[in-house]
């Protein structure tokens, strides 16, 4: 973990209020695990004391660049969205425990399940799975076609199933409807998921006993380094069934299924 003023290489709009920021800096060399996040200081806003946790969507070690995809909906992320090329962003990271991908091997079936702004960190997972010779199936849920992003990028890596709440693209309704239809037909070697709580609860229930299934929690954070305990979640030991509080920023945001009390 380090603090760095990373250089903004590019900022572009992917959908209404959805932005992709490309950053460059030495910190990228420490981004070895997908699913971690950067704690970003809102620029030009001294009144905003807390950093904003933004997941890393893509890592380019060769060029020392990474991408962040985020929704501009509060003062902090709106301030971030106003940055342009050659400006800088004060970040702390990379933080958190990411998705285990080192066990992915050639010929395996890997599925990624994401909803809304929980989708971005799964792109790097899918990339790394393909690099290891695995087949990837992505399940992506959006509110509508208007706010969809990265569909072509995921399609370049494997099969993609899409749902929209209003039916403007793909299956109408929540992503769970697609999962109910497709999951009984496949046997994934590994499962990675990030998104809203109802989606994670469904994934957790379906793959509770799967040895390589993971969920990434979305929680409000303050310090981002495990010091303040503002982002705790309730977990249980699979063997003893004892309950324990864990910090999402430090011990997560990624947990094995069957562990978090979602």
N, C-alpha and C positions, 0 to 999 in steps of 0.2 A: 504494500500500500504506500502511495506517495501523493503529495499534493503538487499540482502542476498547472500552469496557465497554458492550456493546449490551444493550438492555432486552429481557427475555423477555416477549413478549405472550401467548403460549400454548404449552403443551406437552401433547401428547396421544399416546396409544398407538395405533399403526396395526395392529399385529400383535404376537404375543409377542416381547418384547425389541426391537421396532422402534418408534422414536419420531419424531415430527415436532415440531420446535421452531420457533416463529415469533419472529424477532428484529426489533428496530427500532433504527435508528441512522443517523447521517450517512454511514457507510461504504457504505450501500446505493447511494448516488449514484455510486459508483465501480464498481458491478457491472454492467458493460456487455456482458460476454461470458459466455454459458453455459458451464459446464464448469469454472469456477474453484472454489477451495475456501477455507474459512476455517480458520485454525490456532487451535484453541480450548484455552484453559487450563482443565484440570479444576477446577471450583469446590470450595472448602473442602478441598483436598487439597494441602497444602504439601509432602508427601512425593513428589508426582508432578511431576518437573521438566520433562518434555517435554509440549509441546502435542499435541493430537490433530487431524489433518487431516480435515475433514468437508466433503464437496462441497455446493455450493449447489444446491438442487433447484428453487427458484422465486424470482423477483425481482419485487417490486412497487415500482417507482420512485416512483410517485405518493404512496404511503403510507410510503415509506422503510422498507419491510419486506422481509425475505427468509425463506425456510424452509430448514431443514436436516432431512434424514431420515437417521437413523443407527441402527446396531445397538448396543445396550448389552451388551457382552460382556467388557469389561475394566474395571479400576478407574476409569479416566478417563472412559469413556463412561457407566458406571453413575452416576458422580457427576454428569455432565451431565443424565442422565435424571431426577434428583431435583430439578432446578430447577423452579420454578413461576412463574406470572405475576407481574410486577413485580420479579422478581429480575434480576440482570445476569450476563452472561457475557463474560469477557475474551477478545477475539478479535484476531487479526492477519490482515489481508487487504485486499481479495481477492487471492489468490495464484495463481500458475501461468498457463500459457497455456490458454485455453479452446477450445471448438469454433468454427471459422469458420462463421458463419451469414449473413454480410453478402451473400454471393453467391446466396442462395436467392431465387428469383423466382417469380412467379405461374405456376401450372400445372405446376410441377415435382413429381416424386415424391421424397419424402424418407423414408428408413427409419431408424428407431432400433432398436438391438439391445442389450438389457441383461439382465444376470443378477443376481438377488439384490440386494444392497445397492449394486450398480453401476447400478441403474436410476434412482435419484433425479436425477442431473444431466441425464438425457435428457429429463425432463419439460419443463424450460425450453427445451431445443432444440426439442421438438415444438411448444410454445406459440409460439415465435418463427417457426417454419416456417409454421404456420397463419396467423399475422398477416401473413405475406408472401404469402399466397395459394397456398401449396403444399399438396399432398395428403400426408398422413402415414400410414405403416404402422408399427406398433410390434410388435416381437418381444420378448416378456418371458418370462424363465425363473425359476421359483421351485422351492424344495425340495418344497413341498406347498401345498395350498389354505390351510392354517392360517396360513402366513406371507406370504400374498399381500398386497399393498398397492397403492393408486393405480390399480387396474384401471379403475374408473369414470372417473377423471380422464383416463386415456389414451384410453378409448373415446369421450370427449366430443370428442377431437381428431382421431380417425380410426379406421381398422381396426386391430384388435389380435389378434395370435396369441400364445397362451400355452402353455407347457409346464410340467409339474411332474414332479419326479423320480419321485414315487410314483404318478402318474396320478390324483391326487385332483381335478384340474381340467385341462381342455385335453388336449393331447397328452402321453402318458406317456413319460418319458425326458428327456434333456437337450435344450436348445434347438436344438442343431445338427441334430436330426432334423427340426424344423420348417423350418429354413433350407434344408436339402437339398430339401425338398418345394416350397417357395414361391419361393426365389430364382431358379431357372431360368425362372420364368414372368413375372418383372418386370425392368424396367431402371431402377433408381433413378438420379436425378440426383445425389443426395448420400447418404452413409451415415455414421451416427454410432453408436459402440458403446462400452460400458463394462461391465465385469463380470469374472468369474474368468478366469484365464490361458487355459485350454483354449478358452473361447468367443472370446476375443480372437484367439487363434492361428488359429481357423477363419475368423473375419471377415477377418483380415489376409491369409490365404492366398487366400480367395475374391475379395477386392477389391484384391489387391496392386497392380494396374496402374490402378485406378480413380483419376481425377484429383481426386475430392472425397470420399474415404473416410477416416475417422479412427477411431482407437482411443484410449481414455483408460485409462491404466495405474493399477492399484491397488498401491501400494508403501508399505512402512513408511517413515516420515519422522522426522527429528529436528528440524533447525532450520526447515525449510519455506521457506527463502529462498535456497537454493543455496550456503550457506557451508560446510557440513560434508561434503558428498558422500556421505551415508549412503544415498541412494536412487538411485544411478546405474543406468542400463540401457544395454545395448549396442545401438548403432544402426549403420546402414550407409548410405553415400551411394548413391543410386539410380544415379547415373551412373558414379562411379569404383569403387563397391563397397568402398570403404575403410571400415573399422570405426572407430567412435568412441564413447566413453562420454559420455552426457548425463545431466543431473540431472533426475529426474522432477518434482521440486517446482518447479523454476525454468524449465527448457526444455520441460517437459511440464506437466501429466500427459497432454495431448492431443498425439498424433503422427499424421502421415499414415500410411496403410497402406504396407507395403513398406519401412518405415524402421527399425522396432524389431525386434530379434532376439528374437521372442517364443518 
